């Protein structure tokens, strides 16, 4: 019984991890065929003359980092808090330096002071939003459109709001 189980596991592992090598062998005839074929191409320019070596770059391509999208500006929307069950008008000014974000925010009747955060090239953001009294909200946000942000948050270090969660949506003005 142990042999059958071991054989089944080994066969499964070979099928999962070995399939790429088998596919390359069948497609190319051997594992190194693509590399050899790339090195074996001639530099014939069609006139029977070999092209000079300056038409092919030997430098590796440099990967360029995509800068984060700009979200700087005045935004407003609504904050929906699960703990209080309320919906609060919200406004903020986002200041941006590269991927770093900061600025003032306020949700009328809920509170708010300042926030800091960051944004990546895909428009995904993380913020730490301060409330009065040392309480803050840890928020995960997504730039849905160039003028629309969707977010979820969780209250941290908040008396009376421990474990509170909610969402907010912001629109660029």
Secondary structure, 3 states (H helix, E strand, C coil): CHHHHHHHHHHHHHHHHHHHHHHHHHHHCCCCHHHHHHHHCCCECCCCCECCHHHCCCCCCCCCCCCCCCCCEEEEEEEEECCCCCEEEEEEEEEEECCEEEEEEEECCCECCEEEEEECCCCEEEEEEECHHHCEEEEEEEEEECCEEEEEEEEECCCCCCCCEEEEEEEEC
